[in-house]
Every structure is written in structure tokens, then in C-alpha cells.
Amino acid sequence: MALGGDAGTIDDGENGLPRMMVDALRDGQVVASATSGDDGRFTLTGLEPGSTRSISRRTTSRSPSAG
């Protein structure tokens, strides 16, 4: 349930969550990672334009050997 807006979107005047680890997933595998800044914004680099993927907020850190 979204409180005061639409789920999955940042409305005008709102900020994203600061210092959150964010992963881009393709077929369940992490293909890019970033950490949001103090304003909640983040940039994922190295992704192919138009390729299908999902974005996930990471709640715990992943070890290098984790899939």
C-alpha cells in the first residue's frame, strides 16, 4: 500500500530513500548495483538500453560469493 502517492514512483516534492543499496536484476542475477545519495537518487551504469530488468532495494549486504 502506498502512503500519499503511487507505489514504485517518486512524486513531485518527494525524495527517494537515502543511502539505500539498489540492484538491477536480469533473470534473477544482479547486473548492476548502486547506492542512493542523500537525496535518494541513484544511477545504475553498464546496462544495455532496452534490456528487460527489475530494480530491487537490497535489505542486507551480499557477500561476493552470493548469487
Buried (B, 14 or more C-beta within 10 A) or exposed (E): EEEEEEEEEEEEEEEBEEEBBBBBEBEEEBBBBBEBBEEBEBEBEEEEEEEEBEEEEEEEEEEEEEE
